[in-house]
Amino acid sequence: MAKRRRRRRSGDRIHTDNGYAVWTTWIEAKGSYVVRWTTEGEPTRQESANTTRQREADRLANAKARDLEEGGDTSPTSFAVCVDRYEVEELPSLSQRSTTQWGTVLNWVRRFRCPRQIADVDESYCSQWAAFMRSEGLAEISIASYLGTMRAMLGWAAEMKLIRRRPTIKLPHRARRSKLMKGRPITLEEFERMLERTAAITGEAAAPTWRHLLRGLWLSGLRIAEAMGLWWDRADRLHVYQLDRRRPMLRILAEFEKGNRDRLLPITPDFVAFLRSTPEYARRGRVFTPTGIKGRPIKSLDTVKRRISSIGEAAAVVVDDRSGKFASAHDLRRTFGARWAPYVMPLTLKALMRHESIETTERYYVGQNAERTAAAVEDAYADLMGRGRGDLFGDHGDERYWKPDEKSSEILAAKELSKCPLEDSNLQPSD
């Protein structure tokens, strides 16, 4: 008589307080039980129980339920699955710049070593990844920025219980903070050379549109992305606001602004005059429309950046002697900041540059030139002395620096003390 085969059954579902359901299931193909679990909005996951005994599988299911209740689902999650979820659930809520940078970070991860599990991206991995980027010649400021982006993604993964904790990622130290600038402000003579050499790069027909863009960057301090996205007549985009009023403004919506907030910003009088030089009938569409050889507007931001850098190279305007970097669009923004720094207060300059933090303004533009700062102090001192305000510094008459009054009580007392012989004083000679 043939032996009767025992019927296998699935275990009862165990429900945790934080919304997980756990149960066991017999898998005929494997010849063993597996423990399965899920929660609302999540796919069902499983792991092998490695047993053919129902009671042993139920014991493992109870242990799994306790783990899920204490710390959520901490089973290994593949790096690819975590990236997919991050790009669907979190990335759309971030700025366009963050989205673009995340794509660059992923490219560097794949060039180095793509991890299998998200938990593999730990302190050791990030340190080796940073060393790899450094060996490829990436600047320290870029390495720090990419590590910060990865840290933000891992923080999200920890909140979603895809990893137990976010690893501690050490950002590289920058030994010389004053060299955070990748270039320098350029001089008026260098800017005029760039205007002269523009046609050699863009062609004679397109050169006027490129010179228009260069002058706009020189006068406005706009980032290249802001300049290319500046409109005359679109209220839903970055646009010129009330050009005919006494003090026109730029209106920047949050999604187009690096600071990620809606702003109404002042512009300098010379840039206002530049904008008003455009006839009223031509104030339609984009303010800056650099064209190609065939006369078609160039909309690619990368192409515009490369073309301006080529103009800087053609004009032989080197902004970093160590790297041999030529003038770029951002160097025109640096020039704007350096040009206005001596004449306005730091908070005003911060508003003109649209910096999120005053520390950024002070680091890059305030007090960078010690010689210029010393000259400004000397001029202010001379001006006050010329107006008879030397008393502010303790000066008397036309003396340049402070000198004590010979008739002051302190000086007279010192003179009398010097006449007193040592034997009549209470002072004793030292040993």
C-alpha positions in Angstrom: 0.0 0.0 0.0 1.4 3.4 -1.1 2.3 5.9 1.7 -0.1 8.8 1.8 1.6 12.1 1.1 1.1 14.7 3.9 -0.6 17.9 2.7 1.3 21.1 3.3 -0.5 24.3 4.3 0.4 28.0 4.6 0.7 29.4 8.1 -1.7 31.9 9.6 -1.0 35.6 9.0 0.7 37.5 11.8 -0.2 41.2 11.9 2.2 43.7 13.5 1.3 47.0 15.1 3.2 49.0 12.4 1.2 47.4 9.5 3.1 44.4 8.4 1.6 41.0 7.7 3.8 37.9 7.9 3.0 34.3 7.0 4.7 31.1 5.8 4.1 29.3 2.5 5.2 25.9 1.2 7.1 26.1 -2.1 6.8 22.8 -3.9 9.6 23.5 -6.4 12.0 24.2 -3.5 10.8 21.5 -1.2 10.8 23.9 1.8 8.9 26.7 3.5 9.5 30.4 2.9 8.5 33.3 5.1 6.6 36.1 3.3 5.7 39.6 4.5 4.2 42.8 3.1 2.7 46.1 4.1 0.2 48.4 2.4 1.5 49.9 -0.8 4.6 47.6 -0.9 5.3 44.4 -2.9 5.4 41.1 -1.1 8.8 40.0 -0.1 10.1 36.6 1.1 13.1 34.7 2.4 13.7 31.0 2.7 13.0 29.3 6.0 15.3 26.4 5.0 13.0 23.9 6.7 10.3 21.3 5.8 8.7 21.5 9.2 5.6 23.7 9.6 6.3 24.4 13.3 9.9 25.6 12.6 8.7 27.8 9.7 6.1 29.4 12.0 8.7 30.1 14.6 10.8 31.9 12.0 7.7 33.9 10.9 7.1 35.0 14.5 10.8 36.1 14.8 10.5 38.0 11.5 7.3 39.8 12.7 9.1 40.9 15.9 12.0 42.3 13.8 9.6 44.2 11.5 7.8 45.6 14.5 11.0 46.8 16.1 12.8 48.3 13.1 10.8 47.9 9.9 11.8 46.0 6.9 15.6 45.8 7.0 16.1 42.9 4.6 18.6 43.6 1.8 17.3 45.9 -0.9 19.1 46.0 -4.2 20.7 49.3 -5.2 18.8 49.4 -8.4 15.4 49.1 -6.6 16.3 51.8 -4.2 17.4 54.1 -7.0 14.2 53.5 -8.9 12.1 54.3 -5.8 14.1 57.4 -5.1 13.7 58.7 -8.6 9.9 58.1 -8.5 9.0 59.1 -5.0 11.5 61.8 -3.9 13.4 63.3 -6.8 10.4 64.9 -8.5 9.9 67.1 -5.4 13.4 68.5 -5.7 14.7 71.2 -8.0 15.8 70.7 -11.6 19.4 71.3 -10.5 19.2 68.5 -8.0 17.7 66.2 -10.6 20.5 66.9 -13.0 23.2 66.4 -10.3 21.7 63.1 -9.3 22.2 61.9 -12.8 25.8 62.9 -12.7 26.3 61.2 -9.3 24.9 57.9 -10.8 27.3 58.2 -13.7 30.3 58.4 -11.3 29.0 55.5 -9.3 28.7 53.3 -12.4 32.2 54.4 -13.5 33.6 53.3 -10.1 31.7 50.2 -9.0 28.0 49.8 -8.9 26.9 48.2 -5.6 24.5 45.2 -5.6 22.7 46.2 -2.4 21.9 49.7 -1.1 23.5 48.6 2.2 26.8 48.2 0.4 27.0 52.0 0.1 28.6 52.4 3.5 31.4 54.6 4.9 34.1 52.5 3.3 32.5 52.5 -0.2 32.0 56.3 -0.1 35.6 56.8 0.9 36.9 54.7 -1.9 34.5 56.3 -4.3 35.8 59.8 -3.3 39.4 58.6 -3.8 38.4 57.3 -7.3 36.8 60.6 -8.3 39.9 62.5 -7.0 42.2 60.2 -9.1 40.1 61.1 -12.1 41.0 64.8 -11.6 37.6 65.9 -10.2 37.8 69.1 -8.1 37.4 68.8 -4.3 34.4 71.1 -4.3 32.7 68.7 -6.9 33.6 65.6 -4.8 32.0 67.2 -1.7 28.9 68.2 -3.7 28.5 64.6 -5.1 29.0 63.0 -1.7 26.4 65.4 -0.2 23.9 64.3 -2.9 24.6 60.6 -2.1 24.2 61.3 1.6 20.8 62.9 0.9 19.7 59.8 -1.0 20.9 57.5 1.8 19.1 59.6 4.4 15.9 59.1 2.4 16.6 55.4 2.2 16.9 55.2 6.0 13.6 57.1 6.4 12.0 54.5 4.1 13.5 51.7 6.2 15.4 50.4 3.2 18.6 50.5 5.3 19.0 50.5 9.1 20.8 53.8 9.3 22.4 56.4 7.1 26.2 55.9 6.9 28.4 58.7 8.2 29.9 60.2 5.1 33.0 62.4 5.6 33.1 65.3 3.2 36.6 66.4 2.1 38.3 69.3 3.9 39.1 72.3 1.8 42.5 73.5 3.0 42.3 76.9 1.2 38.8 78.2 1.2 39.8 81.4 -0.7 40.5 79.2 -3.7 36.9 77.9 -4.0 36.6 80.2 -7.0 37.4 78.3 -10.1 38.2 81.5 -11.9 38.6 85.2 -11.3 36.9 88.5 -12.2 38.1 89.7 -15.6 39.1 93.3 -16.5 37.4 95.6 -18.8 40.2 95.3 -21.3 39.9 91.5 -21.3 36.1 91.7 -21.7 36.6 94.0 -24.8 39.0 91.4 -26.2 36.3 88.8 -25.8 33.8 91.0 -27.7 36.3 91.5 -30.5 37.0 87.8 -30.9 33.4 86.7 -30.8 32.9 86.7 -34.6 35.9 84.3 -34.9 34.0 81.7 -32.9 30.3 82.3 -33.8 30.6 83.7 -37.3 29.9 87.3 -38.4 26.1 86.7 -38.9 25.6 85.4 -35.4 28.1 87.5 -33.6 25.7 90.4 -32.6 23.4 88.0 -30.8 26.4 86.6 -28.8 27.8 90.0 -28.0 24.3 90.9 -26.7 24.4 87.9 -24.4 28.0 88.7 -23.2 27.1 92.3 -22.4 24.0 91.2 -20.6 26.0 88.8 -18.4 28.6 91.5 -17.7 26.0 94.0 -16.6 23.5 91.7 -14.8 25.5 89.1 -12.8 22.9 86.5 -13.9 23.9 82.8 -14.0 24.0 81.5 -17.5 20.9 79.3 -16.9 19.0 82.4 -15.6 20.0 84.5 -18.6 19.0 81.9 -21.1 15.7 81.5 -19.3 14.9 85.2 -19.0 11.8 86.3 -20.9 10.2 89.6 -21.8 6.6 88.6 -21.7 6.1 85.3 -19.8 4.8 85.7 -16.3 5.2 82.0 -15.6 8.9 82.1 -16.2 11.8 84.2 -15.1 11.0 87.6 -16.6 11.6 91.3 -16.6 9.0 93.0 -14.4 7.6 96.5 -15.0 10.5 97.8 -17.1 8.9 101.2 -17.5 8.6 101.9 -13.8 11.2 103.9 -11.9 13.0 100.8 -10.5 12.3 97.7 -12.6 12.8 94.3 -11.1 13.4 90.7 -12.1 10.7 88.3 -11.0 12.0 84.8 -10.4 9.7 81.8 -9.6 10.9 79.2 -7.2 11.3 76.4 -9.7 13.7 78.5 -11.8 15.7 80.0 -8.9 18.7 78.4 -7.1 17.4 79.5 -3.7 14.1 77.7 -4.5 11.8 80.5 -3.5 9.8 83.1 -5.3 11.6 86.4 -5.4 11.2 89.9 -6.7 14.8 91.2 -7.2 16.4 94.6 -7.9 18.6 95.1 -10.9 21.4 97.7 -11.3 20.8 100.9 -13.3 23.3 100.0 -16.0 21.5 96.7 -16.7 18.1 98.6 -16.7 19.6 101.0 -19.4 20.8 97.9 -21.3 17.3 96.4 -21.3 15.6 99.6 -22.2 17.9 100.0 -25.2 15.8 97.2 -26.8 12.9 98.8 -28.8 9.5 98.2 -27.3 8.2 96.3 -30.3 11.1 93.8 -30.0 10.4 93.0 -26.3 8.9 89.6 -27.2 10.1 86.1 -26.3 13.4 85.5 -24.7 15.7 88.4 -23.8 18.8 86.6 -25.0 18.7 84.4 -28.2 22.2 83.5 -29.4 22.0 81.9 -32.8 24.0 79.4 -34.7 25.6 79.7 -38.1 22.3 79.1 -39.9 20.5 81.7 -37.8 18.6 79.4 -35.6 18.4 80.1 -31.9 20.6 77.8 -29.7 18.6 76.5 -26.8 21.2 74.0 -25.5 22.7 75.4 -22.3 25.8 73.2 -22.6 26.4 74.5 -26.2 26.1 78.1 -25.0 28.5 77.5 -22.2 31.1 75.8 -24.5 30.8 78.6 -27.1 31.4 81.3 -24.5 34.4 79.4 -23.1 35.7 79.2 -26.7 35.4 82.9 -27.0 37.4 83.4 -23.8 40.1 81.0 -25.2 40.2 82.9 -28.5 40.7 86.1 -26.5 43.4 84.5 -24.5 41.7 85.5 -21.2 43.2 83.0 -18.6 41.4 83.1 -15.3 43.4 80.3 -13.5 47.1 80.1 -14.1 47.4 76.7 -12.4 44.8 74.9 -14.5 45.0 77.1 -17.6 41.2 77.7 -17.5 39.9 80.3 -19.9 37.1 82.8 -19.1 33.6 81.4 -19.0 30.1 82.7 -18.5 30.4 82.4 -14.8 33.5 84.5 -14.7 31.4 87.4 -16.1 29.1 86.8 -13.0 32.2 86.9 -10.8 33.2 90.2 -12.4 29.8 91.7 -11.7 30.1 90.8 -8.0 33.6 92.1 -7.7 32.7 95.3 -9.5 29.9 96.1 -7.0 31.5 94.8 -3.8 33.3 98.0 -2.9 30.3 100.2 -3.3 27.4 98.4 -1.6 26.9 96.7 1.7 27.2 92.9 1.9 23.5 92.4 2.3 22.8 94.5 -0.8 25.4 92.5 -2.7 23.8 89.3 -1.5 20.5 90.4 -3.0 22.1 91.4 -6.3 24.0 88.1 -6.5 20.9 86.1 -5.3 23.0 84.1 -2.8 21.1 81.9 -0.4 23.5 82.7 2.4 25.4 85.8 3.4 28.4 83.6 4.1 28.7 82.8 0.3 28.8 86.5 -0.5 31.4 87.3 2.2 33.5 84.3 1.2 33.7 85.1 -2.5 33.3 88.9 -2.8 33.8 90.8 0.5 37.3 91.5 1.5 38.9 89.3 -1.1 41.3 92.1 -2.2 43.4 93.2 0.8 45.1 96.0 -1.1 41.7 97.5 -2.2 40.4 97.2 1.3 43.4 99.0 2.7 43.1 101.8 0.1 39.3 102.2 0.9 40.2 102.6 4.6 42.9 105.1 3.9 40.6 107.1 1.6 37.9 107.2 4.3 40.4 108.3 6.9 41.7 111.1 4.6 38.1 112.2 3.9 37.3 112.5 7.6 40.4 114.4 8.3 39.7 116.8 5.5 36.3 117.5 7.0 37.8 118.2 10.4 36.6 115.0 12.0 39.9 113.8 13.3 38.4 113.8 16.8 36.8 110.5 15.9 40.2 108.9 16.0 41.6 110.9 18.9 43.6 113.2 16.5 44.3 116.8 17.2 45.2 119.3 14.4 46.7 117.9 11.2 48.5 115.0 12.7 48.0 111.8 10.7 48.0 109.4 13.6 47.1 109.7 17.3 49.7 111.4 19.5 49.2 112.0 23.3 48.6 115.6 24.5 51.8 116.8 26.2 49.7 118.8 28.7 47.5 115.9 29.7 47.4 114.9 33.4 48.8 111.5 32.7 51.9 112.9 30.9 52.5 115.5 33.7 52.2 112.9 36.4 54.8 110.7 34.5 57.2 113.6 34.3 56.9 114.4 38.0 57.4 110.7 38.8 60.6 110.6 36.8 62.1 113.4 39.0 61.6 111.3 42.2 64.9 109.6 43.3 64.7 105.9 43.8 65.5 106.1 47.5 62.5 108.3 48.1 60.1 105.8 46.5 58.7 102.5 47.6 60.1 100.7 44.5 62.9 98.2 45.2 65.5 97.0 42.6 64.9 93.5 41.2 67.2 90.6 42.1 
